[in-house]
């Protein structure tokens, strides 16, 4: 797989997984919660889990292209902020747009 294709796939995967917690009522899109309602705490926990899953996939892509580069805390702070930024459309849909209905 070419490097540009893997970067594009990783960005699309990040966009989808960042919005998944806000688009459905199941935990990790699989487990049905008792009561059938997922509150904000569950959604944030799921967002953190998706961040680490996508990060692992990104590390696997990097390993397939060569050697993994050592990263400091700054890298993880920036990628977490990017992940939260990409999750904003799902948050707006769930908590701001749906309130008017």
PEVEN-V342206 format. One record per run of one state. SS is the DSSP state (a for helix, b for strand, c for the rest). FROM is the first residue (numbers start at 1). TO is the last residue. Records with the same first field share a line. If there is no record, write none. Layout:
SS = FROM-TO ; FROM-TO
This chain:
c = 1-2 ; 24-25 ; 28-30 ; 33-39 ; 66-72 ; 87-87 ; 101-101
a = 3-23 ; 40-65 ; 73-86 ; 88-100
b = 26-27 ; 31-32
